Amino acid sequence: MATAASEVEVEVIDLTGLSSDSSGSEDEGVTNEELSGQEDDEDGEELDMDDTTRKALHIAIATAPSPRLRQVVALLVDSSPDFELAAAKHLVTRKGRAQKSIPRYDLCANCLEEYDTRAERMDEECIFHPGELECNEAAFVDWDEDVHGPMDTEDNQREYPENFNWTCCEADGTSPGCLKGHHTNESPNKRRRLSP
């Protein structure tokens, strides 16, 4: 679940000691040299961190492709101990008796929602269908596959969910989940503590 920008606690991090060497890892075909070379604007002038630049930075964060953001964060983590510690405080937590470090946020294997792994699990926080959607061909009135294409597609499941039924409970694709339980990162074969 996304958190509104106004609710996010802002931590100021001094990145003045960042080096622009190429000691970090490469990912998705963009090198650290390319990333560090992007510190200046097109005219070769250094950017001043004023309100306009800060606003543009927030827009860039909101619109940049995920691989690019991951790359920039990894570069900053590898380049600055202060940034590394700040990122760890936000993205890593300790769990279990051994206090093993794990990612703080994960994607639920059941409902596909993001959840905080350090939050106490609630009995009905995850509502999902354990089955699969099957096409109800009778619901596609006047559908000609020669003209409209196949009925049983993911696009049609999103566009016409009422024309599909869940194998687990026979409800149509618009119904909320038929099982409730805890968010988990475990595979569906290991589900526990589920209730109808």
ABEGO torsion letter per residue (X at the ends): XBBBAAABBBBBBBAAABBABAABBBBGGBBAAAAAAAABBAAGBBBBBBAAAAAAAAAAAAABBAAAAAAAAAAAAAABAAAAAAAAAAABBBBEAAGBBBBABBBBAAAGBBBBAABBBBAAABBBBABBBBBBAAABBGBBAAAAEBABBAAAAAABAAABBBAAAGBBAABBBABBBBBBABBAAABBGBBX
